[in-house]
């Protein structure tokens, strides 16, 4: 894989960490408007990064959570969790 793949995957992993932390915070602070705004902003950013990564390199998740190009792309290695 080229450097762009690893850069996008690193961005996705970082934003997933932020979303997990914000999710946990919001579980105990559901009325924190600023935290909710940050969460929603990062959700949109995650969608943008994941969409770009999938468009260029193939699906990130299986079982209907990501589209696949033709031919079926799940047979192409490496899978996201292998890098």
C-alpha positions as a Markdown table, in Angstrom:
| # | Residue | x | y | z |
|---|---|---|---|---|
| 1 | Unk | 0.0 | 0.0 | 0.0 |
| 2 | Unk | 1.1 | 3.6 | -0.6 |
| 3 | Unk | 1.8 | 6.2 | 2.0 |
| 4 | Unk | -1.6 | 7.8 | 1.4 |
| 5 | Unk | -3.4 | 4.7 | 2.6 |
| 6 | Unk | -1.5 | 4.6 | 5.9 |
| 7 | Unk | -2.0 | 8.4 | 6.4 |
| 8 | Unk | -5.8 | 8.0 | 6.0 |
| 9 | Unk | -5.9 | 4.9 | 8.1 |
| 10 | Unk | -4.0 | 6.7 | 10.9 |
| 11 | Unk | -6.4 | 9.7 | 10.7 |
| 12 | Unk | -9.3 | 7.3 | 10.9 |
| 13 | Unk | -7.9 | 5.6 | 14.0 |
| 14 | Unk | -7.2 | 8.9 | 15.7 |
| 15 | Unk | -10.7 | 10.2 | 15.1 |
| 16 | Unk | -12.2 | 6.9 | 16.3 |
| 17 | Unk | -10.3 | 7.4 | 19.6 |
| 18 | Unk | -11.7 | 10.9 | 19.9 |
| 19 | Unk | -15.2 | 9.7 | 19.2 |
| 20 | Unk | -14.9 | 6.9 | 21.8 |
| 21 | Unk | -13.7 | 9.4 | 24.4 |
| 22 | Unk | -16.5 | 11.9 | 23.6 |
| 23 | Unk | -19.1 | 9.1 | 23.7 |
| 24 | Unk | -18.0 | 8.1 | 27.1 |
| 25 | Unk | -18.0 | 11.7 | 28.3 |
| 26 | Unk | -21.4 | 12.3 | 26.9 |
| 27 | Unk | -22.7 | 9.2 | 28.7 |
| 28 | Unk | -22.1 | 11.0 | 32.0 |
| 29 | Unk | -22.6 | 14.6 | 30.8 |
| 30 | Unk | -25.6 | 14.4 | 28.3 |
| 31 | Unk | -26.4 | 18.1 | 28.6 |
| 32 | Unk | -22.9 | 19.4 | 27.6 |
| 33 | Unk | -23.7 | 21.2 | 24.4 |
| 34 | Unk | -20.1 | 21.9 | 23.5 |
| 35 | Unk | -19.1 | 18.2 | 23.8 |
| 36 | Unk | -22.1 | 17.2 | 21.7 |
| 37 | Unk | -21.1 | 19.7 | 19.0 |
| 38 | Unk | -17.6 | 18.3 | 19.0 |
| 39 | Unk | -18.9 | 14.8 | 18.8 |
| 40 | Unk | -21.1 | 15.6 | 15.8 |
| 41 | Unk | -18.3 | 17.5 | 14.1 |
| 42 | Unk | -16.0 | 14.5 | 14.5 |
| 43 | Unk | -18.7 | 12.1 | 13.2 |
| 44 | Unk | -18.9 | 14.1 | 10.0 |
| 45 | Unk | -15.1 | 14.2 | 9.7 |
| 46 | Unk | -14.9 | 10.4 | 10.3 |
| 47 | Unk | -17.5 | 9.9 | 7.6 |
| 48 | Unk | -15.4 | 12.0 | 5.2 |
| 49 | Unk | -12.2 | 10.2 | 5.9 |
| 50 | Unk | -13.7 | 6.7 | 5.8 |
| 51 | Unk | -15.5 | 7.5 | 2.5 |
| 52 | Unk | -12.3 | 8.7 | 0.9 |
| 53 | Unk | -10.4 | 5.7 | 2.2 |
| 54 | Unk | -13.0 | 3.3 | 0.9 |
| 55 | Unk | -13.3 | 5.1 | -2.5 |
| 56 | Unk | -9.6 | 4.8 | -3.1 |
| 57 | Unk | -8.7 | 1.5 | -1.4 |
| 58 | Unk | -11.8 | -0.6 | -0.9 |
| 59 | Unk | -14.2 | -1.4 | 2.0 |
| 60 | Unk | -13.3 | -1.0 | 5.7 |
| 61 | Unk | -16.1 | -3.0 | 7.2 |
| 62 | Unk | -18.0 | -6.1 | 6.0 |
| 63 | Unk | -21.6 | -7.5 | 6.5 |
| 64 | Unk | -23.2 | -4.6 | 4.7 |
| 65 | Unk | -21.5 | -1.7 | 6.5 |
| 66 | Unk | -19.4 | -0.8 | 3.4 |
| 67 | Unk | -20.0 | -1.0 | -0.3 |
| 68 | Unk | -17.7 | -3.2 | -2.4 |
| 69 | Unk | -16.6 | -2.5 | -5.9 |
| 70 | Unk | -16.5 | -5.2 | -8.6 |
| 71 | Unk | -15.1 | -7.7 | -8.3 |
| 72 | Unk | -15.8 | -8.5 | -4.6 |
| 73 | Unk | -13.1 | -6.6 | -2.7 |
| 74 | Unk | -12.9 | -8.5 | 0.5 |
| 75 | Unk | -10.6 | -11.0 | -1.0 |
| 76 | Unk | -8.0 | -8.2 | -1.5 |
| 77 | Unk | -5.4 | -8.0 | 1.2 |
| 78 | Unk | -4.3 | -6.4 | 3.4 |
| 79 | Unk | -7.5 | -5.9 | 5.4 |
| 80 | Unk | -7.7 | -2.7 | 7.5 |
| 81 | Unk | -7.0 | -4.6 | 10.7 |
| 82 | Unk | -3.9 | -6.3 | 9.3 |
| 83 | Unk | -1.9 | -3.1 | 8.8 |
